[in-house]
Amino acid sequence: MTGKRSRGAVGLRPVAYVLFFAVLSLVSRRAAAEKVVSIADGWQVYTDGRMGGFASYTRGDGYPQQTFDQKIDLATGQPATDMTTGAPLLTSVHTPLQGAGFSGAPMLLHQVDPNLTPGAQVFDQGTIDTWRMRSGFIGNVLGFGVRGQLTPYTKIITYIQIWSFIENDGRVRSTRSQPDIRQGWAKLEGPWGAFAAGRVRGLFSRGASDINVLYAHRWGVGWPGSIGNIGPTQGMVGFGVLGSGFSSAFVYTTPSLGGLKLDVGVYDPAVLPAFGAWNRTKLPRPEAELTFERGFANGWGKVVLFANGAYQKVYKDGACTPTVDGDTIVQTSAGPRTVAGTNVTIGCDATVAGAGYGGRLELGIFHLGLAGHYGQGIGLNYALQADQAAQDFLGNLRTIAGWYGQMQVVLGKFDLFAGAGLAQIFMTEFDKKHRRLDPRYDPSVAPLAEEWSIPKFQLGINGGIVFNATPFVHFDLDVFRAQASWYGTNNRDNSGALFPAEKQVVWAYNGGMTVNW
């Protein structure tokens, strides 16, 4: 710092300025990206943020239920019935696997047949039909920072950001909204680049997340995510976009070299507890993103390209020996029968690794963003998410890939946008192996049926319009179609028809207002 200041000037006076100008910024009518006030020796206190809310109506298919069919009477070869009631004897063929789809919403279920076997009530997929007054894709945000010149060539910047949500947790009116300290960091900047330490944004999938914000849901909702609960919505996250998220880290950014920059970070290691109990790590997690940005002549637009990635080793804790999933042998009336072959082994460590890529093109009023990602164990919604879609029941990490495209047209104060994204989940050898004897038949002759359904993909399609009444007041109307599909079973019902793969389609219609400063 230049010059000397008393303890009071450093400690108490900036705090008073922060509080005063935070209130002032809320009522200021001057449009700006942030509100700034200068304090002693050229230092500044600044604030930014946003507030608003949305009405969201969600309607569509409920989460798929277990697949049931009638047992076979071996004597007649016909569907079996209860000797007393005459009701059909049912058996569960397979169950959808949790980890994909939209299971967090309240559903209305309908009993399939009132004459079912007593104690074996079977329901159809049901429906989702619900309204919520909710936060948007980003939520309500309040940010504060202090910055100043540390040396003639080095600037120091600090920032903390608090998120909050307008919904009541679980729709219970008496619950309170808890603040979320989303990020907080200190940064040094100079001709040599920048170095940040604290809770910062992830680098893996950052470019794809930027497309989602800039060209679609910055002022809107997109996919509500946890339909029946609180929190920021997902936008396109989970539909070809991995949310980059925030984590504690050290990050270095090179100076721009003709538009080329490299961000390299070491992040707090992440565990993946789910099925594999990957509860132990050793080294910090490296993440990086290489970006290139170049503007066009006469201010007609720009092009942005990016590539990023992350790597993390995870381990089982405690005493560990490799697990072997061998053949399943069933004793039948005709003797022992092997259900599955090809042993599958899971070790005591696993490697989570992923890469992302894409770019943005802006030409006048037309904006286009394309992105993709690919990796093992990287999660379906957020980077390195510990979910059941990312690993099988033995803990083997599944491969997941995503693709996303978003278009925006800027017509004066109106932004029109539309886009689509797909996240694809690939089965492991353990998934492919695990069939079981069809429970409707004699085990000695029964065909193989799926033991459970594996998520196959999630597809999201969005569209909407934003009216930017002023640079700091925005009205949004947007619609989202979300689809989750599971791998089709090779099993057939009693008529010989192939069981259809489980599928869920839900529509969301959103509208609201955001004020930012």
C-alpha positions, 0 to 999 in steps of 0.5 A, a space after each residue: 500500500 502507499 502511505 500509512 493509515 491508522 487502524 481505524 481507517 483500515 478497519 472501521 471506516 471501510 465497513 461503514 462505507 460498505 454498509 452505507 453504499 450497499 443500501 445506496 446501490 439498491 435505490 440508485 437509478 444509475 445503470 452500471 455493472 457494479 456500484 463503486 465508492 472510493 475510500 482512502 489512498 485510492 482504494 475502492 469498495 464495490 458491490 454487485 448483485 441481483 434480486 427477483 423471482 419467478 412463477 414456474 408451472 411444471 407438468 408431465 410424467 411422474 418418475 417411472 415405477 417398477 415394471 410388473 407383468 403376470 406370472 405364467 402357469 407352467 401347466 397351461 402356459 397361460 398367465 396365472 391367477 389367484 385360485 381364490 380371488 381370480 386376480 392376476 399374479 404379478 411379479 416385478 420384472 425390473 426397476 428403474 435406476 435412481 440417478 437420472 430422471 426427475 424424481 424430486 417432484 410430488 406425483 399423482 399416482 393411479 392404481 393400474 387395476 383394482 383387482 390386483 393380488 392383495 398386497 401387490 398394489 401396482 401404480 402407473 407412472 403418474 403425473 407431475 402437476 405443480 406450481 411454485 414461486 421460485 428463484 431463478 437460474 442464478 437466484 438472489 445474489 449480494 456481492 461485496 469487495 474491496 480493491 486497490 493498488 498494492 504496488 505500482 504494478 500489482 492490484 489486490 482484489 477481494 470479493 465475497 458473494 452470498 446467494 439466497 432463495 425465495 422458496 420455502 424449504 419443502 413448501 413448509 411456510 415456517 422454514 427460513 431461507 439460509 444464506 449460501 456463501 457461494 464464493 469468496 476469494 482474494 486475488 493479485 493482478 499484474 503484468 505477470 497475470 493473476 493469482 486467486 486463493 479462496 472459494 472460486 469457480 471451477 474451470 472444468 466445464 466453465 465455458 459451457 456454463 458461460 454459454 448457458 448464462 450469456 445466451 439463455 438463462 441469465 435472467 430466467 429459469 430453464 429447467 427447475 431442477 428440484 421441482 419440489 424444493 428450494 435452490 437455484 434452478 438448473 437452466 441447461 445443467 444436466 442436459 449436455 451442460 455440466 455445472 462448473 460449480 465452486 470450490 476452494 482452490 489456488 488458481 493462476 491465470 496467464 496474461 493475455 497473449 494475443 487473446 490466448 489465456 490459460 487458467 490453471 488451478 489446484 482444487 480441494 479434492 472431491 470424493 464420490 461416496 455413492 455406490 463405490 464408497 470412494 471416500 478417500 483422496 490424496 492429492 489436490 485436484 488439478 483443473 485447467 482451461 485454455 481460452 482464446 478470444 478475438 474481437 472483430 473489426 468495427 465492433 461487429 462481434 467476437 469469437 471465443 474458443 475454449 478447452 478445459 479438463 479435470 483429473 481426480 484419483 479416488 480411493 476406498 477407505 479402510 481395509 480394501 481388497 479388490 471385489 470380484 463379481 463372478 457368475 450367478 448360479 441358480 439351482 433349478 429343477 433341471 440342475 444348476 444354471 449359469 445366469 451370467 458370465 465374464 467376471 467383473 472386478 472393482 479395485 481399491 482406487 479409481 480415476 475420475 477424468 473429464 474434458 470439455 470443449 466448445 466456443 461462442 460466436 457473436 455476429 451482430 445480433 446473432 449469438 451462437 454457442 456450442 459445447 461438449 464434454 466427455 469423461 469417466 465418473 464426472 457426473 450428470 449435472 455438476 462436475 464431479 457430482 457423486 450421483 448414481 448415474 455416474 457409477 454402477 452398483 459395484 462402484 465402477 465409474 460410468 462414461 458420460 458425454 454431453 453436447 449443447 447448442 444455444 442460439 440468441 438473437 438480440 433485437 433492441 431491448 428483446 433477447 430471443 433464445 432457443 437451444 438444446 442439449 443431450 447428456 449420454 450415459 454409457 453402461 459399464 461391463 457390470 451393467 451389461 452383465 447383470 441380467 437375471 432369470 425372468 421371474 415369471 418362468 420356470 428357472 430351468 427355461 426362463 429367458 434373461 431379463 434386465 435386473 434393473 434399468 440403466 439411465 441412457 440419456 437426458 435431453 433438454 430443449 429450451 426457448 424464451 424471450 427476455 425484455 430488458 426494460 432498462 440495463 438493470 430491469 429484466 422480464 423473462 418468459 421461458 419454456 423447457 422440455 425435459 426428457 429422461 430415458 433408460 436403456 430398453 430391456 431385452 425382455 418381452 411381456 406375455 404377449 411376446 411384445 418387447 417391453 418399452 424402455 422407461 421414459 419421462 417427459 416433463 414441461 416447465 413454463 416460467 416467467 418473472 423479473 430480475 433487478 440487477 446492479 
